[in-house]
Amino acid sequence: MRRAASSTLRARAPWQVLDSFGRAVNASCRYAAPRTVDELAATVARAHDEGIRVAFRGAGRSYGDASLNAGGLILDLQGLRKVHSWDPAAGVFECEPGVTIEGLWRRTIEDGYWPHVVPGTMRPTLGGCLAMNVHGKNNYRAGPFGEHVQEIDLLTPRGEVLTCSPAQNADVFHGAIGGLGMLGAITRVKLKMKKVECGNLRVDARVGRNLDEMFERFEELIPHSDYCVGWVDCFAQGSGLGRGQIHAANYLHGDEDPDPEGSLHVERQGLPPRILGFPRSRIWQVMQFFVNDLGVSMVNLAKYWASYFGDGDSYVQSHVAFAFLLDYVPDWRLAYGPGGFVQYQVFIPKETAKATLREILALGHRNGFPSYLGVLKRHRPDAFVLSHAVDGWSLAMDYKVTDGTRAALWKHFAELTQVVLGAGGRFYFAKDAVLTAEDALRAYGTERFERFAALKRRLDPDFALRSDLADRVLGPAFAR
Ligand SMILES: Cc1cc2nc3c(=O)[nH]c(=O)nc-3n(C[C@H](O)[C@H](O)[C@H](O)COP(=O)(O)OP(=O)(O)OC[C@H]3O[C@@H](n4cnc5c(N)ncnc54)[C@H](O)[C@@H]3O)c2cc1C
């Protein structure tokens, strides 16, 4: 009797308080970390038998509650990191979902390959990148991560393994990629990589003295840039509202790099061990003194004027140094203090983008919540069911959360959300902690939600897979 009881998940999977990357939301969940796909399948089946709801977790790099499951079971899939094959002749990489973006580029770069799409950090797993269908600083050109996937295996809660590609089970392929882990566990990924001639990019820096100039310069750079990303000083007001700096980058051809083969070596792609003389691991402790309105406004002012005088600078940077700026400072999120922070990323169609972003920045000032970070990107639509991309622009913003500001900040988010919805915009669930189901439905539209709900009912009729994010934002789609 006792042995049978101890083999149940209820007895075996310990409770843990798990946090989100932004730390502003967390949840007490049962936790297990299967080491093989078979063990994963058995655990999902066992959870189903015991009536425990399940959500998957990669590296926990989503800012909000995507990989939280209060009262349910979290299955941490980072242990599934077998590389099945790497074919440098074809540029095709096949692996389990726990392999990270870092694991991917480290394995392929010396053969002259880089991922077509990477997020701003190399820590996420490929499973997490697929479930959110992440975008990079080249979304306007390369589309999302899922467009470079040739095939996935999806383990459904009923224990079936569906092989999906743009040609086979195409509806499931387009639903599961970007499907928040709600249709099944991705257990195998086959990915096409991008051929690069050397390990470096040419980066051009431009300043924009206000939002109009940021848009103009971005539009000029985009047609001949492989990547383009803007930093916005959200503290600037008046004639400087929306000012910032743009970095545009292009892959260098082999003959433009003095050492094309050498620059592809993994060691040449590393991040520097020290910044301004400080070991990288200590920098967040210094940063915490500046993560307040006064500190950020001063840092932004200095950064803006450095950008202004550096307008037109051009330099060479490795793929890693350009792509993963946010990994320079380990644990930087801790600098926000115990309340953490929320990232809120809005996607606005190009027709209304400039006026809407201006309104969003102004609203930040009116409500006393200018964002501590502003990252501007250009996007294009894609064919995935829960696609967050629009033919337009996104602005990602970071907000410090404290006990004293939480209620007012959430009210501010509610106001921002109405502005975005009024402009026909969308949000990105990997960066969300605040939307309601009603907001999400308005942003994504009934047709998309119904298509997703139909897939959910087909693949997971007992609704075994649920997460805090899905319960919060997919409410109507989850109604059986
Ligand atoms: C510093 C930083 C910068 C970032 N920059 C960008 C950016 O530029 N662009 C961008 O698009 N995103 C960006 N992100 C967001 C991040 O890329 C995504 O949230 C990504 O999903 C995180 O992957 P993860 O492995 O940590 O997954 P988690 O956050 O743990 O989980 C994300 C989702 O994936 C699901 N999931 C995980 N594994 C599987 C699986 N095997 N099968 C099915 N579902 C699964 C989970 O249930 C959850 O819904 C950034 C995040 C950080 C922290």
The ligand as a Tripos MOL2 file, in Angstrom:
@<TRIPOS>MOLECULE
LIG
   53    58     1     0     0
SMALL
NO_CHARGES

@<TRIPOS>ATOM
      1 C1         16.5960   38.9240  -21.5020 C.3       1 LIG1
      2 C2         15.5140   38.3770  -22.3900 C.ar      1 LIG1
      3 C3         15.4340   38.7970  -23.6990 C.ar      1 LIG1
      4 C4         14.4470   38.2890  -24.5350 C.ar      1 LIG1
      5 N1         14.3820   38.7170  -25.8290 N.ar      1 LIG1
      6 C5         13.4350   38.2300  -26.6450 C.ar      1 LIG1
      7 C6         13.3770   38.6220  -28.0060 C.ar      1 LIG1
      8 O1         14.1870   39.4130  -28.4800 O.2       1 LIG1
      9 N2         12.3960   38.0820  -28.7860 N.ar      1 LIG1
     10 C7         11.5030   37.1820  -28.2930 C.ar      1 LIG1
     11 O2         10.6530   36.7240  -29.0640 O.2       1 LIG1
     12 N3         11.5360   36.7760  -27.0100 N.ar      1 LIG1
     13 C8         12.4800   37.2840  -26.1850 C.ar      1 LIG1
     14 N4         12.5240   36.8770  -24.8820 N.ar      1 LIG1
     15 C9         11.5140   35.9320  -24.4060 C.3       1 LIG1
     16 C10        11.9980   34.4760  -24.4980 C.3       1 LIG1
     17 O3         12.7390   34.2560  -25.6650 O.3       1 LIG1
     18 C11        10.7690   33.5750  -24.5450 C.3       1 LIG1
     19 O4          9.9700   33.8100  -23.4270 O.3       1 LIG1
     20 C12        11.0920   32.0780  -24.6010 C.3       1 LIG1
     21 O5          9.8850   31.3890  -24.7530 O.3       1 LIG1
     22 C13        11.8060   31.5850  -23.3490 C.3       1 LIG1
     23 O6         12.1270   30.2160  -23.5150 O.3       1 LIG1
     24 P1         12.3040   29.2580  -22.2440 P.3       1 LIG1
     25 O7         13.0560   28.0550  -22.6900 O.co2     1 LIG1
     26 O8         12.8700   30.0260  -21.1290 O.co2     1 LIG1
     27 O9         10.8040   28.8470  -21.9870 O.3       1 LIG1
     28 P2          9.8520   29.1380  -20.7220 P.3       1 LIG1
     29 O10         9.8090   30.5980  -20.5050 O.co2     1 LIG1
     30 O11        10.2140   28.2690  -19.5940 O.co2     1 LIG1
     31 O12         8.4650   28.6620  -21.3330 O.3       1 LIG1
     32 C14         7.8600   29.3910  -22.3730 C.3       1 LIG1
     33 C15         6.6730   28.6180  -22.9120 C.3       1 LIG1
     34 O13         7.1400   27.4610  -23.5790 O.3       1 LIG1
     35 C16         6.4280   26.3210  -23.1440 C.3       1 LIG1
     36 N5          7.3390   25.2010  -23.3740 N.ar      1 LIG1
     37 C17         8.6120   25.0890  -22.9350 C.ar      1 LIG1
     38 N6          9.1540   23.9630  -23.4450 N.ar      1 LIG1
     39 C18         8.2090   23.3640  -24.2010 C.ar      1 LIG1
     40 C19         8.1710   22.1830  -24.9980 C.ar      1 LIG1
     41 N7          9.2150   21.3830  -25.1310 N.pl3     1 LIG1
     42 N8          7.0240   21.8670  -25.6260 N.ar      1 LIG1
     43 C20         5.9420   22.6780  -25.5340 C.ar      1 LIG1
     44 N9          5.9270   23.8230  -24.8160 N.ar      1 LIG1
     45 C21         7.0520   24.1490  -24.1560 C.ar      1 LIG1
     46 C22         6.0460   26.6420  -21.7260 C.3       1 LIG1
     47 O14         4.9330   25.8980  -21.3110 O.3       1 LIG1
     48 C23         5.7210   28.1190  -21.8440 C.3       1 LIG1
     49 O15         4.4120   28.3090  -22.3140 O.3       1 LIG1
     50 C24        13.5090   37.3520  -24.0300 C.ar      1 LIG1
     51 C25        13.6040   36.9210  -22.7140 C.ar      1 LIG1
     52 C26        14.5930   37.4320  -21.8950 C.ar      1 LIG1
     53 C27        14.6740   36.9560  -20.4780 C.3       1 LIG1
@<TRIPOS>BOND
     1     1     2 1
     2     2     3 ar
     3     2    52 ar
     4     3     4 ar
     5     4     5 ar
     6     4    50 ar
     7     5     6 ar
     8     6     7 ar
     9     6    13 1
    10     7     8 2
    11     7     9 ar
    12     9    10 ar
    13    10    11 2
    14    10    12 ar
    15    12    13 ar
    16    13    14 ar
    17    14    15 1
    18    14    50 ar
    19    15    16 1
    20    16    17 1
    21    16    18 1
    22    18    19 1
    23    18    20 1
    24    20    21 1
    25    20    22 1
    26    22    23 1
    27    23    24 1
    28    24    25 2
    29    24    26 1
    30    24    27 1
    31    27    28 1
    32    28    29 2
    33    28    30 1
    34    28    31 1
    35    31    32 1
    36    32    33 1
    37    33    34 1
    38    33    48 1
    39    34    35 1
    40    35    36 1
    41    35    46 1
    42    36    37 ar
    43    36    45 ar
    44    37    38 ar
    45    38    39 ar
    46    39    40 ar
    47    39    45 ar
    48    40    41 1
    49    40    42 ar
    50    42    43 ar
    51    43    44 ar
    52    44    45 ar
    53    46    47 1
    54    46    48 1
    55    48    49 1
    56    50    51 ar
    57    51    52 ar
    58    52    53 1
@<TRIPOS>SUBSTRUCTURE
     1 LIG1         1 GROUP 0 **** ****
